[in-house]
Amino acid sequence: MAKITLDNLAHSYYPKPKGEDDFALKELNHVWADGEAYALLGSSGCGKSTLLNIISGLLHPSQGRILFDDVDVTHATTADRNIAQVFQFPVVYDTMTVRDNLAFPLKNRGASAQYIAQRVQQIGAMIGMEAELDKRARGLTADAKQKISLGRGMVREDVNALLFDEPLTVIDPHMKWELRTQLKSLHHEFGHTMIYVTHDQTEALTFADKVVVMYDGRVVQIGTPQQLFEKPEHTFVGYFIGSPGMNVIPASVTGKTATVHGSAIELQRGYSGLDGKVEIGVRPEFVSLTEGEGLPVRIRRVEDVGRHKIVRAELFGNEINIVAGEGTAISPDMNKITFDTSHVNVYVNDWLIEGEAA
C-alpha cells in the first residue's frame, strides 16, 4: 500500500506541445492517501486512462514526477512499482485453467503452494467461479474472462496499489453490483490503495471513499459523494453527478441577491466584484413548483420514475429540471418555481465561489 503523490504532473502525446491545448493531462498536484479507495470519474477523453497509465508506469509523463510513499518512481518499471492493474477488456491465458490464471502472479513471486491454493480458492469464491476453477479459460464468456482478470489483479495482498481501468464494461449488470460489493469488501479487509477508472457515476459513488472528477485533462474536484452532490466545485461536476444533473442558470449576483431576468433570488452568502460568466447552480431536488410567487416556468413534460417525478420545464428559454415527490400533485396552475436558497451555489467562469457568510 502506498501514498501516491502527483507532483507538477502533465502529459502530451505530441513530441513538442505548443500550448495547454496540446496536453491530454494538464498540470496536476495532488496527494492521494495511503489505503484509500479512489474513483477517477469523467467522460470519455478527459484523461482518466492517461493518468492511470502514468501511475502504473505504462506511460512516462511529459513533465513532473510521481512518488510512492515519497519515493520518486517516475522512471521505475511497472514491476518495480509493485502494482496490479486490471484493464477494460479481459487479459487471460486461454490455455491455462482458471485456477492457474489466478495463481500465476503468486507463482511468479515464489509464494508457497499452500498459500497459493488457499488464496486462489478465496478469490475464486469472491468472483463466483469456484465451480470453474479447473476449466480452461478458452471458451469461457467475455464476462467470465473479465472476472478472471479481476481475480488475478486482486490475488496479491502485498501490492502498493490496485488499479482498475473500467473493469466492469463487459460484465452483466447484476454481476457488476456483486463485484463492486466484493471490491469494497476487499478494500475494507486489506486496506489496499485502490484507483478505479469509470465514466459511470453509480460505479464511482458506490465504490470509492473519494471521487476524483476529471474534465478536459484536469482534476476539477476530489471529494466524497456527499461533497460532490452538495458543493460541486465546477459546473461540470454539478452536471455530471446526479440524475438529472444540477441546473445552471445565467444570473447577475450582487451582495446577497442573484437576479435572473429581473427576478430576485435571495442568497445565504454575500458576493462582490464578480467578473466573468456568472451563473447560479441548484440541484433539481432543491427546486419546488408552486402556484404562488417565484420564477415563471413552462412545464414541458412530467416523467414518473417511481420514487419521484422529474418535471422538465423551461425557464426564460433555458431547460430546467425539478424533482417532485412521488405523491406530489402537479396542476396546470403550478407555473412558478422557488429554490431552497441554502443549496444555491454561485459560479464564475464555471468555478464555485464561496462568498462571505452573513
Secondary structure as a PSIPRED ss2 file (coil, helix, strand):
# PSIPRED VFORMAT (PSIPRED V4.0)

   1 M C   1.000  0.000  0.000
   2 A C   1.000  0.000  0.000
   3 K C   1.000  0.000  0.000
   4 I E   0.000  0.000  1.000
   5 T E   0.000  0.000  1.000
   6 L E   0.000  0.000  1.000
   7 D E   0.000  0.000  1.000
   8 N E   0.000  0.000  1.000
   9 L E   0.000  0.000  1.000
  10 A E   0.000  0.000  1.000
  11 H E   0.000  0.000  1.000
  12 S C   1.000  0.000  0.000
  13 Y C   1.000  0.000  0.000
  14 Y C   1.000  0.000  0.000
  15 P C   1.000  0.000  0.000
  16 K C   1.000  0.000  0.000
  17 P C   1.000  0.000  0.000
  18 K C   1.000  0.000  0.000
  19 G C   1.000  0.000  0.000
  20 E H   0.000  1.000  0.000
  21 D H   0.000  1.000  0.000
  22 D H   0.000  1.000  0.000
  23 F C   1.000  0.000  0.000
  24 A C   1.000  0.000  0.000
  25 L E   0.000  0.000  1.000
  26 K E   0.000  0.000  1.000
  27 E E   0.000  0.000  1.000
  28 L E   0.000  0.000  1.000
  29 N E   0.000  0.000  1.000
  30 H E   0.000  0.000  1.000
  31 V E   0.000  0.000  1.000
  32 W E   0.000  0.000  1.000
  33 A C   1.000  0.000  0.000
  34 D C   1.000  0.000  0.000
  35 G C   1.000  0.000  0.000
  36 E C   1.000  0.000  0.000
  37 A E   0.000  0.000  1.000
  38 Y E   0.000  0.000  1.000
  39 A E   0.000  0.000  1.000
  40 L E   0.000  0.000  1.000
  41 L E   0.000  0.000  1.000
  42 G C   1.000  0.000  0.000
  43 S C   1.000  0.000  0.000
  44 S C   1.000  0.000  0.000
  45 G C   1.000  0.000  0.000
  46 C C   1.000  0.000  0.000
  47 G C   1.000  0.000  0.000
  48 K H   0.000  1.000  0.000
  49 S H   0.000  1.000  0.000
  50 T H   0.000  1.000  0.000
  51 L H   0.000  1.000  0.000
  52 L H   0.000  1.000  0.000
  53 N H   0.000  1.000  0.000
  54 I H   0.000  1.000  0.000
  55 I H   0.000  1.000  0.000
  56 S H   0.000  1.000  0.000
  57 G C   1.000  0.000  0.000
  58 L C   1.000  0.000  0.000
  59 L C   1.000  0.000  0.000
  60 H C   1.000  0.000  0.000
  61 P C   1.000  0.000  0.000
  62 S C   1.000  0.000  0.000
  63 Q E   0.000  0.000  1.000
  64 G E   0.000  0.000  1.000
  65 R E   0.000  0.000  1.000
  66 I E   0.000  0.000  1.000
  67 L E   0.000  0.000  1.000
  68 F E   0.000  0.000  1.000
  69 D C   1.000  0.000  0.000
  70 D C   1.000  0.000  0.000
  71 V E   0.000  0.000  1.000
  72 D E   0.000  0.000  1.000
  73 V C   1.000  0.000  0.000
  74 T C   1.000  0.000  0.000
  75 H C   1.000  0.000  0.000
  76 A C   1.000  0.000  0.000
  77 T C   1.000  0.000  0.000
  78 T H   0.000  1.000  0.000
  79 A H   0.000  1.000  0.000
  80 D H   0.000  1.000  0.000
  81 R H   0.000  1.000  0.000
  82 N C   1.000  0.000  0.000
  83 I E   0.000  0.000  1.000
  84 A E   0.000  0.000  1.000
  85 Q E   0.000  0.000  1.000
  86 V E   0.000  0.000  1.000
  87 F C   1.000  0.000  0.000
  88 Q C   1.000  0.000  0.000
  89 F C   1.000  0.000  0.000
  90 P C   1.000  0.000  0.000
  91 V C   1.000  0.000  0.000
  92 V C   1.000  0.000  0.000
  93 Y C   1.000  0.000  0.000
  94 D C   1.000  0.000  0.000
  95 T C   1.000  0.000  0.000
  96 M C   1.000  0.000  0.000
  97 T E   0.000  0.000  1.000
  98 V H   0.000  1.000  0.000
  99 R H   0.000  1.000  0.000
 100 D H   0.000  1.000  0.000
 101 N H   0.000  1.000  0.000
 102 L H   0.000  1.000  0.000
 103 A H   0.000  1.000  0.000
 104 F H   0.000  1.000  0.000
 105 P H   0.000  1.000  0.000
 106 L H   0.000  1.000  0.000
 107 K H   0.000  1.000  0.000
 108 N H   0.000  1.000  0.000
 109 R C   1.000  0.000  0.000
 110 G C   1.000  0.000  0.000
 111 A C   1.000  0.000  0.000
 112 S C   1.000  0.000  0.000
 113 A H   0.000  1.000  0.000
 114 Q H   0.000  1.000  0.000
 115 Y H   0.000  1.000  0.000
 116 I H   0.000  1.000  0.000
 117 A H   0.000  1.000  0.000
 118 Q H   0.000  1.000  0.000
 119 R H   0.000  1.000  0.000
 120 V H   0.000  1.000  0.000
 121 Q H   0.000  1.000  0.000
 122 Q H   0.000  1.000  0.000
 123 I H   0.000  1.000  0.000
 124 G H   0.000  1.000  0.000
 125 A H   0.000  1.000  0.000
 126 M H   0.000  1.000  0.000
 127 I C   1.000  0.000  0.000
 128 G C   1.000  0.000  0.000
 129 M C   1.000  0.000  0.000
 130 E H   0.000  1.000  0.000
 131 A H   0.000  1.000  0.000
 132 E H   0.000  1.000  0.000
 133 L C   1.000  0.000  0.000
 134 D C   1.000  0.000  0.000
 135 K C   1.000  0.000  0.000
 136 R E   0.000  0.000  1.000
 137 A C   1.000  0.000  0.000
 138 R C   1.000  0.000  0.000
 139 G C   1.000  0.000  0.000
 140 L C   1.000  0.000  0.000
 141 T C   1.000  0.000  0.000
 142 A H   0.000  1.000  0.000
 143 D H   0.000  1.000  0.000
 144 A H   0.000  1.000  0.000
 145 K H   0.000  1.000  0.000
 146 Q H   0.000  1.000  0.000
 147 K H   0.000  1.000  0.000
 148 I H   0.000  1.000  0.000
 149 S H   0.000  1.000  0.000
 150 L H   0.000  1.000  0.000
 151 G H   0.000  1.000  0.000
 152 R H   0.000  1.000  0.000
 153 G H   0.000  1.000  0.000
 154 M H   0.000  1.000  0.000
 155 V C   1.000  0.000  0.000
 156 R C   1.000  0.000  0.000
 157 E C   1.000  0.000  0.000
 158 D C   1.000  0.000  0.000
 159 V C   1.000  0.000  0.000
 160 N C   1.000  0.000  0.000
 161 A E   0.000  0.000  1.000
 162 L E   0.000  0.000  1.000
 163 L E   0.000  0.000  1.000
 164 F E   0.000  0.000  1.000
 165 D E   0.000  0.000  1.000
 166 E C   1.000  0.000  0.000
 167 P C   1.000  0.000  0.000
 168 L C   1.000  0.000  0.000
 169 T C   1.000  0.000  0.000
 170 V C   1.000  0.000  0.000
 171 I C   1.000  0.000  0.000
 172 D C   1.000  0.000  0.000
 173 P H   0.000  1.000  0.000
 174 H H   0.000  1.000  0.000
 175 M H   0.000  1.000  0.000
 176 K H   0.000  1.000  0.000
 177 W H   0.000  1.000  0.000
 178 E H   0.000  1.000  0.000
 179 L H   0.000  1.000  0.000
 180 R H   0.000  1.000  0.000
 181 T H   0.000  1.000  0.000
 182 Q H   0.000  1.000  0.000
 183 L H   0.000  1.000  0.000
 184 K H   0.000  1.000  0.000
 185 S H   0.000  1.000  0.000
 186 L H   0.000  1.000  0.000
 187 H H   0.000  1.000  0.000
 188 H H   0.000  1.000  0.000
 189 E H   0.000  1.000  0.000
 190 F H   0.000  1.000  0.000
 191 G C   1.000  0.000  0.000
 192 H C   1.000  0.000  0.000
 193 T E   0.000  0.000  1.000
 194 M E   0.000  0.000  1.000
 195 I E   0.000  0.000  1.000
 196 Y E   0.000  0.000  1.000
 197 V E   0.000  0.000  1.000
 198 T E   0.000  0.000  1.000
 199 H C   1.000  0.000  0.000
 200 D C   1.000  0.000  0.000
 201 Q H   0.000  1.000  0.000
 202 T H   0.000  1.000  0.000
 203 E H   0.000  1.000  0.000
 204 A H   0.000  1.000  0.000
 205 L H   0.000  1.000  0.000
 206 T H   0.000  1.000  0.000
 207 F H   0.000  1.000  0.000
 208 A C   1.000  0.000  0.000
 209 D C   1.000  0.000  0.000
 210 K E   0.000  0.000  1.000
 211 V E   0.000  0.000  1.000
 212 V E   0.000  0.000  1.000
 213 V E   0.000  0.000  1.000
 214 M E   0.000  0.000  1.000
 215 Y E   0.000  0.000  1.000
 216 D C   1.000  0.000  0.000
 217 G C   1.000  0.000  0.000
 218 R E   0.000  0.000  1.000
 219 V E   0.000  0.000  1.000
 220 V E   0.000  0.000  1.000
 221 Q E   0.000  0.000  1.000
 222 I E   0.000  0.000  1.000
 223 G E   0.000  0.000  1.000
 224 T C   1.000  0.000  0.000
 225 P H   0.000  1.000  0.000
 226 Q H   0.000  1.000  0.000
 227 Q H   0.000  1.000  0.000
 228 L H   0.000  1.000  0.000
 229 F H   0.000  1.000  0.000
 230 E H   0.000  1.000  0.000
 231 K C   1.000  0.000  0.000
 232 P C   1.000  0.000  0.000
 233 E C   1.000  0.000  0.000
 234 H E   0.000  0.000  1.000
 235 T H   0.000  1.000  0.000
 236 F H   0.000  1.000  0.000
 237 V H   0.000  1.000  0.000
 238 G H   0.000  1.000  0.000
 239 Y H   0.000  1.000  0.000
 240 F H   0.000  1.000  0.000
 241 I C   1.000  0.000  0.000
 242 G C   1.000  0.000  0.000
 243 S C   1.000  0.000  0.000
 244 P C   1.000  0.000  0.000
 245 G C   1.000  0.000  0.000
 246 M C   1.000  0.000  0.000
 247 N E   0.000  0.000  1.000
 248 V E   0.000  0.000  1.000
 249 I E   0.000  0.000  1.000
 250 P E   0.000  0.000  1.000
 251 A C   1.000  0.000  0.000
 252 S E   0.000  0.000  1.000
 253 V E   0.000  0.000  1.000
 254 T E   0.000  0.000  1.000
 255 G E   0.000  0.000  1.000
 256 K E   0.000  0.000  1.000
 257 T E   0.000  0.000  1.000
 258 A E   0.000  0.000  1.000
 259 T E   0.000  0.000  1.000
 260 V E   0.000  0.000  1.000
 261 H C   1.000  0.000  0.000
 262 G C   1.000  0.000  0.000
 263 S E   0.000  0.000  1.000
 264 A E   0.000  0.000  1.000
 265 I E   0.000  0.000  1.000
 266 E E   0.000  0.000  1.000
 267 L E   0.000  0.000  1.000
 268 Q E   0.000  0.000  1.000
 269 R E   0.000  0.000  1.000
 270 G E   0.000  0.000  1.000
 271 Y E   0.000  0.000  1.000
 272 S C   1.000  0.000  0.000
 273 G C   1.000  0.000  0.000
 274 L C   1.000  0.000  0.000
 275 D C   1.000  0.000  0.000
 276 G C   1.000  0.000  0.000
 277 K C   1.000  0.000  0.000
 278 V E   0.000  0.000  1.000
 279 E E   0.000  0.000  1.000
 280 I E   0.000  0.000  1.000
 281 G E   0.000  0.000  1.000
 282 V E   0.000  0.000  1.000
 283 R C   1.000  0.000  0.000
 284 P H   0.000  1.000  0.000
 285 E H   0.000  1.000  0.000
 286 F H   0.000  1.000  0.000
 287 V E   0.000  0.000  1.000
 288 S E   0.000  0.000  1.000
 289 L E   0.000  0.000  1.000
 290 T E   0.000  0.000  1.000
 291 E C   1.000  0.000  0.000
 292 G C   1.000  0.000  0.000
 293 E C   1.000  0.000  0.000
 294 G C   1.000  0.000  0.000
 295 L E   0.000  0.000  1.000
 296 P E   0.000  0.000  1.000
 297 V C   1.000  0.000  0.000
 298 R E   0.000  0.000  1.000
 299 I E   0.000  0.000  1.000
 300 R E   0.000  0.000  1.000
 301 R E   0.000  0.000  1.000
 302 V E   0.000  0.000  1.000
 303 E E   0.000  0.000  1.000
 304 D E   0.000  0.000  1.000
 305 V C   1.000  0.000  0.000
 306 G C   1.000  0.000  0.000
 307 R C   1.000  0.000  0.000
 308 H E   0.000  0.000  1.000
 309 K E   0.000  0.000  1.000
 310 I E   0.000  0.000  1.000
 311 V E   0.000  0.000  1.000
 312 R E   0.000  0.000  1.000
 313 A E   0.000  0.000  1.000
 314 E E   0.000  0.000  1.000
 315 L E   0.000  0.000  1.000
 316 F C   1.000  0.000  0.000
 317 G C   1.000  0.000  0.000
 318 N E   0.000  0.000  1.000
 319 E E   0.000  0.000  1.000
 320 I E   0.000  0.000  1.000
 321 N E   0.000  0.000  1.000
 322 I E   0.000  0.000  1.000
 323 V E   0.000  0.000  1.000
 324 A E   0.000  0.000  1.000
 325 G E   0.000  0.000  1.000
 326 E C   1.000  0.000  0.000
 327 G C   1.000  0.000  0.000
 328 T C   1.000  0.000  0.000
 329 A C   1.000  0.000  0.000
 330 I C   1.000  0.000  0.000
 331 S C   1.000  0.000  0.000
 332 P C   1.000  0.000  0.000
 333 D C   1.000  0.000  0.000
 334 M C   1.000  0.000  0.000
 335 N C   1.000  0.000  0.000
 336 K E   0.000  0.000  1.000
 337 I E   0.000  0.000  1.000
 338 T E   0.000  0.000  1.000
 339 F E   0.000  0.000  1.000
 340 D C   1.000  0.000  0.000
 341 T H   0.000  1.000  0.000
 342 S H   0.000  1.000  0.000
 343 H H   0.000  1.000  0.000
 344 V E   0.000  0.000  1.000
 345 N E   0.000  0.000  1.000
 346 V E   0.000  0.000  1.000
 347 Y E   0.000  0.000  1.000
 348 V E   0.000  0.000  1.000
 349 N C   1.000  0.000  0.000
 350 D C   1.000  0.000  0.000
 351 W E   0.000  0.000  1.000
 352 L E   0.000  0.000  1.000
 353 I E   0.000  0.000  1.000
 354 E C   1.000  0.000  0.000
 355 G C   1.000  0.000  0.000
 356 E E   0.000  0.000  1.000
 357 A E   0.000  0.000  1.000
 358 A C   1.000  0.000  0.000
